[in-house]
Amino acid sequence: AFVMSVIHNIDAWDYDVWSVQDFANRGALFYTAYALFMRWDFLRKFNMDEEIAINFISQIEAGYHPNPYHNSMHGGDVMQILHYILSPGGLKETAQLTDEDLLAAIIAGMIHDYDHPGLNNNFHVKVQSYLATLYNNRSILENHHCAEVFELMKNPRLNILGGMTDSQRRDIRETIIEMVLWTDMGLHAKIFGQWKRRISQDHDLYKRKDDQRL
């Protein structure tokens, strides 16, 4: 009954992720993700095994730390807002997005702060942490979130992309990476500048994959 109530309200701008978090004993990301997978019919469209999907979502939720902000509830909240922009907000039709684009967007929202240590990129650069060295000071945490999740998917029990074609997997992976890396606030001015230039040149930003991702 609770899951059905979540699904019923998933299209609302004022979706109450706090209530879901409290009722589900810190399970807001899991219930929101499962509801969205059902809402978009991803299991059928992508030949996804339900048990694998549940395993994956559960593992993503478990991989968030109890940070004051960058926690699993935040992941669930961002994921649902992305859904709102895509569906009730009309971006799916305006940008002529494919099912692959939609799945990638929902996953990107879900994982975008996975395994966040609670310290920002500037901190890692200043202390010369292992992650800063690994990613050459470039979008350190954002690269880490993506890499850790795709490493999880090497486990067949967690590989939600396993039933897809190679082309679908490549497309979805590239879109997820682009979306998560662009959550680096240090790139905000650059990305917004690209957006303004492109929208001034052509309002139909659905003709090229790069524009759709932007």
C-alpha positions in Angstrom: 0.0 0.0 0.0 2.8 2.4 0.8 4.6 1.7 -2.5 1.3 2.4 -4.4 0.9 5.7 -2.6 4.5 6.6 -3.6 3.7 5.8 -7.2 0.5 7.7 -7.1 2.3 10.9 -6.0 5.5 10.5 -8.0 4.4 13.1 -10.7 3.8 15.8 -8.1 6.1 18.9 -7.9 5.6 18.8 -4.1 6.4 15.1 -3.8 7.2 14.7 -0.1 10.5 12.9 0.0 10.8 13.6 3.8 7.7 11.7 4.6 8.9 8.8 2.4 12.2 8.8 4.2 10.6 8.8 7.7 7.9 6.1 6.8 10.3 3.8 5.0 13.1 4.1 7.7 15.6 6.0 5.5 14.4 4.2 2.4 13.4 7.3 0.3 15.8 6.5 -2.5 14.7 2.9 -2.8 11.0 3.5 -2.9 11.3 6.5 -5.2 13.6 4.7 -7.6 11.3 1.6 -7.7 8.3 3.7 -8.2 10.0 5.5 -11.1 11.1 2.3 -12.7 7.4 1.1 -12.6 6.2 4.5 -13.8 8.4 4.5 -16.9 8.0 0.7 -17.4 11.8 0.3 -17.6 11.7 -3.4 -16.6 9.7 -4.3 -19.7 11.3 -1.8 -22.1 14.8 -2.9 -21.3 14.3 -6.6 -20.5 15.4 -5.9 -16.9 15.2 -8.6 -14.3 13.2 -7.2 -11.3 15.4 -8.9 -8.7 18.5 -7.4 -10.3 16.8 -4.0 -10.4 15.9 -4.3 -6.7 19.5 -5.4 -5.9 20.9 -2.5 -7.8 18.7 0.1 -6.2 19.3 -1.3 -2.7 23.0 -1.3 -3.2 23.0 2.3 -4.4 21.0 3.4 -1.3 23.4 1.5 0.9 26.3 3.2 -0.7 25.3 6.7 0.4 26.7 7.9 3.7 24.7 9.6 6.4 25.9 13.0 5.5 23.8 16.0 6.5 23.1 16.8 2.8 24.7 14.5 0.3 22.8 11.4 1.6 20.4 8.9 0.1 17.3 11.0 0.6 19.0 13.8 -1.4 19.6 11.2 -4.2 15.9 10.3 -4.1 14.8 13.9 -4.2 17.0 14.8 -7.2 15.9 11.7 -9.0 12.2 12.6 -8.5 12.7 16.3 -9.6 14.4 15.0 -12.7 11.4 12.9 -13.4 9.1 15.9 -12.9 11.1 18.0 -15.4 11.1 15.1 -17.9 7.4 14.1 -17.7 5.0 16.6 -16.2 7.4 19.4 -17.1 7.4 18.3 -20.7 11.1 18.0 -21.5 10.7 14.4 -22.8 8.6 15.7 -25.7 10.4 19.1 -26.2 13.8 17.5 -26.5 12.4 14.3 -28.2 14.2 12.1 -25.7 14.4 8.3 -26.2 13.7 5.6 -23.6 17.5 5.2 -23.2 17.8 8.9 -22.4 15.0 8.7 -19.8 16.5 5.7 -18.1 20.0 7.3 -18.1 18.6 10.5 -16.6 16.8 8.6 -13.8 19.9 6.5 -13.0 22.1 9.7 -13.1 19.8 11.4 -10.5 19.9 8.3 -8.3 23.7 7.8 -8.3 24.9 11.4 -8.6 26.3 11.6 -5.1 26.9 7.8 -4.5 29.7 7.2 -1.9 30.0 10.9 -1.3 32.5 11.3 1.6 31.0 14.6 2.8 34.0 16.7 1.8 34.1 18.7 -1.5 36.4 18.7 -4.4 38.4 21.7 -3.1 39.2 19.9 0.1 40.5 16.9 -1.9 42.7 19.1 -4.1 44.1 21.0 -1.1 45.0 17.8 0.9 46.2 16.0 -2.3 44.0 13.0 -1.5 44.1 9.7 -3.3 40.9 10.6 -5.3 42.4 14.0 -6.3 45.5 12.2 -7.6 43.4 9.5 -9.3 41.3 12.0 -11.2 43.9 14.7 -11.8 41.9 17.3 -9.8 39.2 17.2 -12.5 35.6 16.8 -11.2 37.0 14.5 -8.5 33.9 13.4 -6.7 31.7 13.3 -9.8 34.1 10.9 -11.5 34.2 8.9 -8.3 30.4 8.5 -8.1 30.3 7.3 -11.7 33.3 4.9 -11.5 32.1 3.3 -8.3 28.6 2.6 -9.7 29.8 1.2 -13.0 32.2 -1.0 -11.0 29.2 -2.3 -9.1 27.5 -3.2 -12.4 30.3 -5.7 -13.2 28.5 -7.9 -10.7 25.8 -9.8 -12.7 23.5 -9.5 -9.7 23.6 -5.7 -9.9 23.9 -5.2 -13.7 20.7 -3.5 -14.7 22.1 -2.9 -18.2 22.8 -6.6 -18.7 19.7 -7.3 -20.9 20.4 -4.5 -23.4 22.2 -4.4 -26.7 25.8 -3.1 -26.7 24.6 0.1 -28.5 22.0 0.7 -25.7 24.6 0.2 -23.0 27.1 2.6 -24.6 24.4 5.2 -25.1 23.1 5.0 -21.5 26.5 4.9 -20.0 27.7 8.0 -21.9 24.6 9.9 -20.9 24.9 9.0 -17.3 28.6 10.0 -17.2 27.8 13.4 -18.9 25.0 14.2 -16.5 26.8 13.2 -13.3 30.1 15.0 -14.3 28.1 18.1 -15.0 26.9 18.2 -11.5 30.3 19.6 -10.6 29.4 23.2 -9.5 32.9 24.3 -10.6 31.7 23.8 -14.2 28.4 25.6 -13.8 29.5 28.8 -15.6 31.1 26.8 -18.4 28.0 24.7 -18.9 25.6 27.6 -18.7 27.6 29.5 -21.2 27.5 26.5 -23.6 23.7 26.4 -23.1 23.2 30.1 -23.8 25.3 29.9 -27.0 23.5 26.9 -28.3 20.0 28.2 -27.5 20.9 31.5 -29.3 21.9 29.5 -32.4 19.0 27.0 -32.5 16.0 26.6 -30.3 15.5 23.0 -31.5 18.0 21.3 -29.2 16.9 17.8 -30.1 18.8 17.4 -33.3 22.1 16.4 -31.8 22.8 14.0 -28.9 25.2 16.5 -27.4 22.5 19.1 -27.3 20.0 16.8 -25.7 22.5 16.0 -23.0 23.3 19.6 -22.5 
